[in-house]
Structure formats: C-alpha cells, structure tokens
C-alpha cells in the first residue's frame, strides 16, 4: 500500500526515462559502501555495516504473498516470509531499518479520506465476487488483511529488527534518516523519494530477493532527461500534485504548461498521456528560471498565482527539505502542541512519544498528543445489516481506554476535550471526524492514575493493571483466571466475551426499534 507520491512521476520515469532506471545489485552496492567507508575512516572501529532504510508501508503488499487473505490473514506463514526476507539482507551484510506511518497529518487528511472511500468501493466488489462465485477474488481485486500495518512492526521487532513509527510524514522521516546516517539507500515504492535529495531510491516492486537485485531511480539522470536541476524537482513535484499540494490545486498551471508545450513541440506525442504532462510541466519550470536573473525565493516571482497558492507551493516545497538542507531553517520542525497537555503528566507525554517512535505502542500517542485517531478500511460488507461494523462494536472499549488515558482519579471529565475519530466503516461518509468522549472505568478502587499504572511496580500495581484491562472488556469476573490459563487465552476470552456482549446489546436495541 504505497503512498500517493508525485502524480504520474513514477510511471514517467519507468516508461519515458529508462536511462534513469538503473539495475543494481544490493550485495555489490554494500561491498562498495564498505570499501568507501574504509578509505575515509582512520579506524576500523568506526566502520559500520551498510544500512538500508525500508519504507514498511510500501512493502506490505509485497511481503504478504500468502494465498488466503479474505478470512483475516495467514499470520504464521506471513512471519516466515518476513523472516526469510530479513535473512536475505543480513546474509549480505546489510542492516535494515524499518519505518511505518505513525500519524496522518491534518493537511493530508482530505487525501486520506479520498483513498479510504476508493478502497471501500473495491471492498464492495470483493463481497459481490464472493457472493457470486463462493470464493475470494484473484490478485486483481485483492485486499490486504485488516491491521496488517499495525501487526507488521511488532512482527519485525520480534525478529530483532530496528523499527520506527513516524511522528510526522513517514517519507520525510525516512529521507531524513537516510541522509543523516549516510545510508546505502531507501527501499520503497513512493516517487517522493526521487524528489528528496537523500540516499538512492531503490524499488521494492522490482526487488528480486534471491539475487538481491532491483532498480535504482537515478534523480541525476532524470534531471538531465527533463532539463531540470535537482533543486528544481520539489517545484515540479508540487505542480504535478503530491500529498501536500493536491492535483486539483495546480490544475490551471498544468493547462497553461500543456498549451505551451504543444506550441513548442508540434510533433505528435506518442508516449503515455501522463508522460506528456510531466514533460510539459518540466518545460514550464525551466521557463520560470530562465526569466529569473537571480532567483532568491522558493517560488519564482514570474509564476503568476494567487498569494494563497504561492504559500501552498512554499509549504509543499519545504516539505522536501530534510535536516542538513541549505534551506532547512525554513521548515517548522517543532513538535505540534499536545492536545491534552494539562490532563497528563510530562512523564506520560515523554513515555507516549518514546513508545510510539519505537513501535511499542498503538494509538496512544495520537490520542494524547493530537486528540485524534483513525482506523483504515476493514473487510466489511456494507449490504449486511445484521453484522455491526467493528468501529461500532469496539467504541465503548475505546472510550474506556480514553478514560484510562485522560480522566482524573475521581473520574472527572471536566474540560477534557473529546477524541476525534476517523474510523472507516460502512455508512460513514467521512465528511468529518466522529466526536467520542472518554468513559471512566468501573473498578472497586475507582479510576486509577495513569502514572501509577505505567511507572509503579509491585503486586498491588500488577493487580490494578489486570483489573483495569479486564474492566475495559467488561470481564472483571475473569480476574481469578490469571495464572490458571495462559495470558494469550485470557486475552482471547476477554475479546470474545466483549464482542458477544456488545453485539447482543446492540442487536437488541435494533430489534426493539422495529
């Protein structure tokens, strides 16, 4: 599930600029990387193994090659795939560092919503196929198992890999890490990595794991082909349309560019339509800089656009400036203000961020620090009115978790802002976030302190943690089962009990309305 990247650029490079697509052997690249470091280092102790930074989100559809996906995923087989994949690189002396999306930035929420609704349309087709043929559809209409992006970081950590969860746009953090650490390359499938002046961009889609060969997209060769400099690539990306500057925002500019391109290139164009758009916009960008004797701004003054559009372009261009870039000071790298700073301690905020970045937590950071959380598409049949959407079934469970995170010991919810939930489920148009309020948990000792639950130890605290966990699922009566059955079985029992209770209550309410 690759991110959008730059509209049409990936296909343009592959179909219209073949000289920029260089087949490389990663084993040989690693050997040359080590040799180069040996020449520049005075001590062998300072020589580190070559590191490949992996865009985990781009890899999911390539990792999950198991036959069955419609029933929820073949997890044991999937773990074996990950293990073999990792071992192929480590046997070549290549260390892997994985990054996964940890947040959805609000400026990119409209694009997130657009994609979720598009996937909903595919899910409708999947269920129609199942109803008609009695089997899951083929690869042309496949869908990754739900929560694959949530479980994969945990699986990779269990394999001893270094995994990071982003606190801002993941491709920015990937490019920044690769640049700062002199990495061997970035392995992914997102054309934004062509734009970043970072490590070489390597294709996971073209990767042959047995031989460790793939395609490197050479930004220097691309620039020679389209007549731009590397520093002009961010403007090209924004005019074509990316995650910051939507395709619709610069549509008029592209029309102007296309008209100019056709006037100066009267011969019929025989390539793919989007390729002509890239060539036209590249020519347009060149013309802007030709007319500027000494360009000092990020956006050429000769570009005739409104002030709001100019600011949007500046924002889009700056999104490609990683630490170390000469204009990096133009980028606001400060952490966003915490949504619930006055309701949790500084120690909790620090722990939330650390657990999130290390891929040891889920949802907590976005809830406490941004007051928002989201859940992507699940395989749910929108025509089946008897089964409640999972977002509705687990809503009370989430509210109790929010209560544990944000409510005071007395359970007071005064001045606690509501959580904004962007959950995808049948019937939700995603026009705005659902407002969900924290609910206190009901245990004999009252609402427990989050600092106590997280940072204290001892038998009493352990018992309190268990009680809080069981109460979230309406299963406090199961406390005597701890130690009698395995923890994994206890967790499964709680989950099943909660689902039965919620669906029974909810369906009873539906029946009562008939």
GIBELMO-V592472 format. One record per helix or strand. SS is the DSSP state (helix for helix, strand for strand). FROM is the first residue (numbers start at 0). TO is the last residue. If there is no record, write none. Layout:
BEGIN
SS,FROM,TO / SS,FROM,TO
END
This chain:
BEGIN
helix,8,15 / helix,17,19 / strand,20,24 / helix,25,39 / helix,43,45 / strand,50,54 / helix,55,62 / helix,74,89 / strand,94,99 / helix,105,132 / helix,138,140 / helix,147,157 / strand,161,164 / helix,169,179 / strand,184,187 / helix,191,194 / strand,200,202 / strand,207,207 / strand,212,216 / helix,218,225 / helix,229,239 / helix,250,263 / helix,272,289 / helix,306,317 / helix,327,329 / helix,345,356 / helix,363,369 / strand,371,374 / helix,389,392 / helix,394,405 / strand,418,422 / strand,433,435 / helix,449,454 / helix,458,471 / helix,475,480 / strand,481,481 / strand,484,484 / helix,486,512
END
